[in-house]
Amino acid sequence: MEGGKLSAEQLQHRARARVAETARTMGAELPRLGNMLHTEIAESISELRGDNVILELLRASTESNVETFLHVVQHDIRVGEVLPPSAAIEYARRLAQRGIPTNALLRAYRIGHNRVLDWVVAEVARHESDREVALAAAQILQTTTFSYVDRVAEQVVAEYESERERWLANRNTVRAAMLASVLSGRDYDLGTAESALGYGLRRHHLGIVVWAAESESTLSELRRLESLVAAIGESLGAAGQALFLPQDRSLAWCWIPLGRSVDDHRLDLAAIRSLTESTGPSVRVALGRPHAAAPGFRTTHQEAQRAHAVAAAAGNIQVITFDDPGVQICSILARDLESTRSLVAATLGRLARDEENTAQLRSTLLAFLQAKSSYVGAAEVLHLHKNTVKYRVDKAIEARGIPLDEDRLNLELALTACRWLGPAVLPRPAGRLQA
């Protein structure tokens, strides 16, 4: 030492002594400091307001973290050996159970870091006359507070994520069991079912099946589908948040609440198609019809599933509703594609070819039959001249090779099956017909 200047070893010794004394002094004021910090954190994080259980756990977590930190610096404990206080672990778990984001958890630690560092550095400055020692002590405290917060925050976030996974798995298990009861119509308590599902059953519902036809089976795919369902609900003026229950990573069952009266919730299919198309070309939507109360919850879902079966068999339908003409009967035909394929082949003959021109003839003939054999009526539906309709109908009859009135019921069934199920019930192309 020269001229009274402290050696590096002496400087560190005195700085650590000052740090330890500061921690001891502040430890005596722990209740007051913990209360001040708790108040600041609670007022700064909006997600915590109004939840008294969480706020009390925050108080315990805050005070125990401050106490643990002061012990670390007072006794020069290695931060790498520090474990989070039990109250801090429980606080993280409760946040996870309530679905409060990790941002709220980490923000509390950032606020605590800044405030505690301010306090200890100010305490050192107040009692240490040697500026060199005070600076060294402040540097020790700055390094230690950062290391402590980094260490503990990493551990509590890991506990948060583990608890969140456990909680969601348990909740989803309960949800799945309750959903099975509701959909099967078995005895269940309505209030318990609503609580388990997080969805009100005493209203009108719109059942939806959403899926991705060309999915990479990622969680982001499900989030995309969930966003689409939320947008559809908003376009329909939904009475609350949709119930979205993934069945795998590319398909989900959903219900949109439409309130206690369905009169003001007519389906805007144009809007739904636009939303679906904007979500992506591989996204598919199948809708049931609105129905009321718990029985309606089951019925609309069953309808959406039947519409989904048709779209899944067809492969190229982006939006389908159970109310679309022919979908109900095709949902039955889709259950046995082999038999339906045989029906189509036997009934349509050469009109069953999987060709663009032949498909045009089939659609014209179906419109003609549905218009009660009126060329004018079919022309209005197809936006064609009646002579064009007549020409195509004649070509379709010729290709079929059977008089129009022969086996009329099977003819309409076969044409409807081709309209919705397409290639799934048609043979491979074999030549072309001129339309």
VENMOFEN-V815581 format. One record per residue. N is the residue number from 0. RES is the residue in one small letter. SS is DSSP state (h for helix, s for strand, l for the rest). PHI is phi in radians with two decimals (* if undefined). D_LAST is the distance of its C-alpha to the last C-alpha in whole Angstrom. Layout:
BEGIN
N:RES:SS:PHI:D_LAST ; N:RES:SS:PHI:D_LAST
END
This chain:
BEGIN
0:m:l:*:107 ; 1:e:l:-2.11:108 ; 2:g:l:1.02:109 ; 3:g:l:1.44:108 ; 4:k:l:-1.32:104 ; 5:l:l:-1.31:103 ; 6:s:l:-1.27:101 ; 7:a:h:-1.03:98 ; 8:e:h:-1.15:99 ; 9:q:h:-1.15:101 ; 10:l:h:-1.08:98 ; 11:q:h:-1.15:96 ; 12:h:h:-1.10:98 ; 13:r:h:-1.20:99 ; 14:a:h:-1.12:96 ; 15:r:h:-1.16:95 ; 16:a:h:-1.14:98 ; 17:r:h:-1.17:97 ; 18:v:h:-1.08:93 ; 19:a:h:-1.12:95 ; 20:e:h:-1.18:97 ; 21:t:h:-1.08:94 ; 22:a:h:-1.11:92 ; 23:r:h:-1.13:95 ; 24:t:h:-1.13:96 ; 25:m:h:-1.24:92 ; 26:g:h:-1.06:92 ; 27:a:l:-1.20:95 ; 28:e:l:-1.85:93 ; 29:l:h:-0.96:90 ; 30:p:h:-1.02:89 ; 31:r:h:-1.18:89 ; 32:l:h:-1.14:87 ; 33:g:h:-1.07:84 ; 34:n:h:-1.15:84 ; 35:m:h:-1.08:84 ; 36:l:h:-1.19:81 ; 37:h:h:-1.04:79 ; 38:t:h:-1.09:79 ; 39:e:h:-1.12:78 ; 40:i:h:-1.14:75 ; 41:a:h:-1.07:74 ; 42:e:h:-1.33:74 ; 43:s:h:-1.59:72 ; 44:i:l:-2.01:69 ; 45:s:h:-1.12:67 ; 46:e:h:-1.11:66 ; 47:l:h:-1.61:69 ; 48:r:l:-1.17:70 ; 49:g:l:1.48:71 ; 50:d:l:-1.84:71 ; 51:n:h:-1.13:74 ; 52:v:h:-1.11:74 ; 53:i:h:-1.12:72 ; 54:l:h:-1.13:75 ; 55:e:h:-1.21:78 ; 56:l:h:-1.17:76 ; 57:l:h:-1.06:76 ; 58:r:h:-1.05:79 ; 59:a:h:-1.14:80 ; 60:s:h:-1.12:78 ; 61:t:h:-1.09:79 ; 62:e:h:-1.14:83 ; 63:s:h:-1.21:83 ; 64:n:h:-1.17:81 ; 65:v:h:-1.08:84 ; 66:e:h:-1.08:86 ; 67:t:h:-1.12:85 ; 68:f:h:-1.07:84 ; 69:l:h:-1.12:88 ; 70:h:h:-1.12:89 ; 71:v:h:-1.03:87 ; 72:v:h:-1.34:89 ; 73:q:h:-1.22:92 ; 74:h:l:-1.88:93 ; 75:d:l:0.93:91 ; 76:i:l:-1.41:88 ; 77:r:l:-1.16:85 ; 78:v:h:-1.09:82 ; 79:g:h:-1.10:80 ; 80:e:h:-1.77:82 ; 81:v:l:-1.41:81 ; 82:l:l:-1.91:79 ; 83:p:l:-1.08:78 ; 84:p:l:-1.03:80 ; 85:s:h:-1.04:78 ; 86:a:h:-1.14:78 ; 87:a:h:-1.19:76 ; 88:i:h:-1.12:74 ; 89:e:h:-1.15:73 ; 90:y:h:-1.06:72 ; 91:a:h:-1.09:69 ; 92:r:h:-1.10:68 ; 93:r:h:-1.16:68 ; 94:l:h:-1.06:66 ; 95:a:h:-1.10:64 ; 96:q:h:-1.14:64 ; 97:r:h:-1.56:63 ; 98:g:l:1.29:60 ; 99:i:l:-1.29:62 ; 100:p:l:-1.11:61 ; 101:t:h:-1.10:63 ; 102:n:h:-0.98:64 ; 103:a:h:-1.14:66 ; 104:l:h:-1.14:68 ; 105:l:h:-1.23:68 ; 106:r:h:-1.09:69 ; 107:a:h:-1.05:72 ; 108:y:h:-1.25:74 ; 109:r:h:-1.16:73 ; 110:i:h:-1.10:75 ; 111:g:h:-1.07:78 ; 112:h:h:-1.01:78 ; 113:n:h:-1.11:79 ; 114:r:h:-1.21:81 ; 115:v:h:-1.13:83 ; 116:l:h:-1.08:83 ; 117:d:h:-1.01:85 ; 118:w:h:-1.12:87 ; 119:v:h:-1.21:89 ; 120:v:h:-1.16:89 ; 121:a:h:-1.11:91 ; 122:e:h:-1.14:93 ; 123:v:h:-1.10:94 ; 124:a:h:-1.08:95 ; 125:r:h:-1.24:97 ; 126:h:h:-1.98:99 ; 127:e:l:-1.91:99 ; 128:s:l:-1.39:101 ; 129:d:l:-1.43:101 ; 130:r:h:-1.10:97 ; 131:e:h:-1.15:97 ; 132:v:h:-1.19:97 ; 133:a:h:-1.08:95 ; 134:l:h:-1.14:92 ; 135:a:h:-1.11:92 ; 136:a:h:-1.12:92 ; 137:a:h:-1.10:89 ; 138:q:h:-1.13:87 ; 139:i:h:-1.07:88 ; 140:l:h:-1.16:86 ; 141:q:h:-1.11:83 ; 142:t:h:-1.12:82 ; 143:t:h:-1.23:83 ; 144:t:h:-1.10:81 ; 145:f:h:-1.09:78 ; 146:s:h:-1.09:78 ; 147:y:h:-1.12:79 ; 148:v:h:-1.12:76 ; 149:d:h:-1.08:74 ; 150:r:h:-1.16:75 ; 151:v:h:-1.24:75 ; 152:a:h:-1.08:72 ; 153:e:h:-1.05:70 ; 154:q:h:-1.25:71 ; 155:v:h:-1.25:71 ; 156:v:h:-1.16:67 ; 157:a:h:-1.08:66 ; 158:e:h:-1.18:68 ; 159:y:h:-1.01:66 ; 160:e:h:-1.15:63 ; 161:s:h:-1.13:64 ; 162:e:h:-1.16:64 ; 163:r:h:-1.09:61 ; 164:e:h:-1.12:59 ; 165:r:h:-1.12:62 ; 166:w:h:-1.15:61 ; 167:l:h:-1.15:57 ; 168:a:h:-1.09:57 ; 169:n:h:-1.16:60 ; 170:r:h:-1.10:58 ; 171:n:h:-1.18:54 ; 172:t:h:-1.13:56 ; 173:v:h:-1.11:57 ; 174:r:h:-1.05:54 ; 175:a:h:-1.09:52 ; 176:a:h:-1.13:55 ; 177:m:h:-1.21:55 ; 178:l:h:-1.05:51 ; 179:a:h:-1.05:51 ; 180:s:h:-1.14:53 ; 181:v:h:-1.14:51 ; 182:l:h:-1.25:48 ; 183:s:h:-1.48:49 ; 184:g:l:1.40:51 ; 185:r:l:-1.18:54 ; 186:d:l:-1.10:58 ; 187:y:l:-2.77:58 ; 188:d:l:-1.49:60 ; 189:l:h:-1.07:58 ; 190:g:h:-1.12:60 ; 191:t:h:-1.12:60 ; 192:a:h:-1.11:57 ; 193:e:h:-1.11:56 ; 194:s:h:-1.16:59 ; 195:a:h:-1.17:57 ; 196:l:h:-1.44:54 ; 197:g:l:1.18:55 ; 198:y:l:-2.68:53 ; 199:g:l:-1.39:53 ; 200:l:l:-1.71:52 ; 201:r:l:-1.70:53 ; 202:r:l:-2.77:50 ; 203:h:s:-1.52:46 ; 204:h:s:-2.32:44 ; 205:l:s:-2.06:41 ; 206:g:s:-1.44:40 ; 207:i:s:-2.40:38 ; 208:v:s:-2.00:37 ; 209:v:s:-2.11:36 ; 210:w:s:-2.75:36 ; 211:a:s:-1.98:35 ; 212:a:l:-1.25:32 ; 213:e:l:-2.23:33 ; 214:s:l:-1.61:37 ; 215:e:l:-1.57:40 ; 216:s:l:0.96:42 ; 217:t:l:-1.96:45 ; 218:l:h:-1.13:47 ; 219:s:h:-1.14:45 ; 220:e:h:-1.12:42 ; 221:l:h:-1.11:43 ; 222:r:h:-1.10:45 ; 223:r:h:-1.15:42 ; 224:l:h:-1.16:40 ; 225:e:h:-1.13:43 ; 226:s:h:-1.11:43 ; 227:l:h:-1.12:40 ; 228:v:h:-1.08:41 ; 229:a:h:-1.08:44 ; 230:a:h:-1.17:42 ; 231:i:h:-1.11:39 ; 232:g:h:-1.04:43 ; 233:e:h:-1.11:44 ; 234:s:h:-1.18:41 ; 235:l:l:-1.62:41 ; 236:g:l:1.19:45 ; 237:a:l:-0.98:46 ; 238:a:l:-1.49:49 ; 239:g:l:3.07:50 ; 240:q:l:-1.32:49 ; 241:a:l:-1.21:47 ; 242:l:s:-1.59:47 ; 243:f:s:-2.11:46 ; 244:l:s:-2.15:46 ; 245:p:s:-1.07:45 ; 246:q:s:-1.80:44 ; 247:d:s:-2.77:44 ; 248:r:l:-1.45:43 ; 249:s:l:-2.43:40 ; 250:l:s:-2.56:39 ; 251:a:s:-2.49:41 ; 252:w:s:-1.69:42 ; 253:c:s:-2.45:42 ; 254:w:s:-2.35:44 ; 255:i:s:-1.85:44 ; 256:p:s:-1.35:47 ; 257:l:l:-1.95:46 ; 258:g:l:1.47:49 ; 259:r:l:-1.54:51 ; 260:s:l:-2.28:48 ; 261:v:l:-1.68:44 ; 262:d:l:-1.00:44 ; 263:d:l:-1.68:44 ; 264:h:l:-2.21:42 ; 265:r:l:-1.20:38 ; 266:l:l:-1.27:36 ; 267:d:l:-1.63:34 ; 268:l:h:-1.14:31 ; 269:a:h:-1.09:30 ; 270:a:h:-1.17:34 ; 271:i:h:-1.13:33 ; 272:r:h:-1.11:30 ; 273:s:h:-1.11:32 ; 274:l:h:-1.11:35 ; 275:t:h:-1.17:33 ; 276:e:h:-1.07:31 ; 277:s:h:-1.25:34 ; 278:t:h:-1.31:36 ; 279:g:l:2.68:33 ; 280:p:l:-1.18:30 ; 281:s:l:-1.57:31 ; 282:v:s:-1.40:33 ; 283:r:s:-2.24:31 ; 284:v:s:-2.36:33 ; 285:a:s:-2.14:32 ; 286:l:s:-2.08:34 ; 287:g:l:-1.48:36 ; 288:r:l:-1.93:37 ; 289:p:l:-1.10:40 ; 290:h:s:-2.45:43 ; 291:a:s:-1.78:47 ; 292:a:h:1.08:50 ; 293:a:h:-1.09:50 ; 294:p:h:-1.05:48 ; 295:g:h:-1.18:45 ; 296:f:h:-1.02:46 ; 297:r:h:-1.23:45 ; 298:t:h:-1.11:42 ; 299:t:h:-1.13:40 ; 300:h:h:-1.19:40 ; 301:q:h:-1.07:39 ; 302:e:h:-1.15:36 ; 303:a:h:-1.10:36 ; 304:q:h:-1.13:36 ; 305:r:h:-1.18:33 ; 306:a:h:-1.14:31 ; 307:h:h:-1.09:32 ; 308:a:h:-1.06:31 ; 309:v:h:-1.16:27 ; 310:a:h:-1.12:27 ; 311:a:h:-1.15:29 ; 312:a:h:-1.21:27 ; 313:a:h:-1.22:24 ; 314:g:l:1.49:25 ; 315:n:l:-2.20:23 ; 316:i:l:-1.78:24 ; 317:q:l:-1.49:27 ; 318:v:s:-2.27:28 ; 319:i:s:-2.43:28 ; 320:t:s:-2.17:30 ; 321:f:l:-1.13:31 ; 322:d:l:-1.46:30 ; 323:d:l:-1.05:27 ; 324:p:l:-0.96:25 ; 325:g:l:1.66:24 ; 326:v:h:-1.18:26 ; 327:q:h:-1.07:29 ; 328:i:h:-1.21:28 ; 329:c:h:-1.22:26 ; 330:s:h:-1.16:30 ; 331:i:h:-1.40:31 ; 332:l:h:-1.11:28 ; 333:a:h:-1.25:28 ; 334:r:h:-1.26:32 ; 335:d:h:-2.38:31 ; 336:l:h:-1.13:28 ; 337:e:h:-1.13:28 ; 338:s:h:-1.16:28 ; 339:t:h:-1.15:25 ; 340:r:h:-1.09:24 ; 341:s:h:-1.15:25 ; 342:l:h:-1.04:24 ; 343:v:h:-1.09:20 ; 344:a:h:-1.12:20 ; 345:a:h:-1.25:22 ; 346:t:h:-1.51:20 ; 347:l:h:-1.74:16 ; 348:g:h:1.04:16 ; 349:r:h:-1.23:14 ; 350:l:h:-1.32:12 ; 351:a:h:-1.65:14 ; 352:r:l:-1.24:13 ; 353:d:l:-1.53:14 ; 354:e:l:-2.37:11 ; 355:e:h:-1.09:9 ; 356:n:h:-1.14:6 ; 357:t:h:-1.17:7 ; 358:a:h:-1.08:10 ; 359:q:h:-1.13:7 ; 360:l:h:-1.15:7 ; 361:r:h:-1.08:11 ; 362:s:h:-1.14:12 ; 363:t:h:-1.19:10 ; 364:l:h:-1.11:12 ; 365:l:h:-1.12:15 ; 366:a:h:-1.08:16 ; 367:f:h:-1.12:16 ; 368:l:h:-1.15:18 ; 369:q:h:-1.22:20 ; 370:a:l:-1.57:20 ; 371:k:l:1.03:22 ; 372:s:l:1.05:19 ; 373:s:l:-1.86:19 ; 374:y:h:-1.12:16 ; 375:v:h:-1.15:19 ; 376:g:h:-1.08:20 ; 377:a:h:-1.15:16 ; 378:a:h:-1.08:16 ; 379:e:h:-1.16:19 ; 380:v:h:-1.20:18 ; 381:l:h:-1.57:15 ; 382:h:l:1.03:16 ; 383:l:l:-2.18:13 ; 384:h:l:-1.31:14 ; 385:k:h:-1.09:15 ; 386:n:h:-1.19:13 ; 387:t:h:-1.14:9 ; 388:v:h:-1.06:10 ; 389:k:h:-1.07:11 ; 390:y:h:-1.07:8 ; 391:r:h:-1.23:6 ; 392:v:h:-1.08:10 ; 393:d:h:-1.08:10 ; 394:k:h:-1.12:7 ; 395:a:h:-1.16:9 ; 396:i:h:-1.11:12 ; 397:e:h:-1.08:12 ; 398:a:h:-1.15:11 ; 399:r:h:-1.18:14 ; 400:g:l:1.39:16 ; 401:i:l:-2.36:18 ; 402:p:l:-0.96:19 ; 403:l:l:-1.05:18 ; 404:d:l:-1.46:22 ; 405:e:l:-1.48:23 ; 406:d:l:1.01:24 ; 407:r:h:-1.07:22 ; 408:l:h:-1.09:24 ; 409:n:h:-1.10:23 ; 410:l:h:-1.09:20 ; 411:e:h:-1.14:20 ; 412:l:h:-1.08:22 ; 413:a:h:-1.13:20 ; 414:l:h:-1.14:17 ; 415:t:h:-1.15:20 ; 416:a:h:-1.07:21 ; 417:c:h:-1.13:17 ; 418:r:h:-1.03:17 ; 419:w:h:-1.75:21 ; 420:l:h:-1.65:22 ; 421:g:h:0.89:18 ; 422:p:h:-0.99:19 ; 423:a:h:-1.11:23 ; 424:v:h:-2.08:21 ; 425:l:l:-2.01:19 ; 426:p:l:-1.31:19 ; 427:r:l:-1.22:19 ; 428:p:l:-0.96:16 ; 429:a:l:-2.59:16 ; 430:g:l:1.56:13 ; 431:r:l:-2.29:9 ; 432:l:l:-1.92:6 ; 433:q:l:-1.54:4 ; 434:a:l:-1.68:0
END
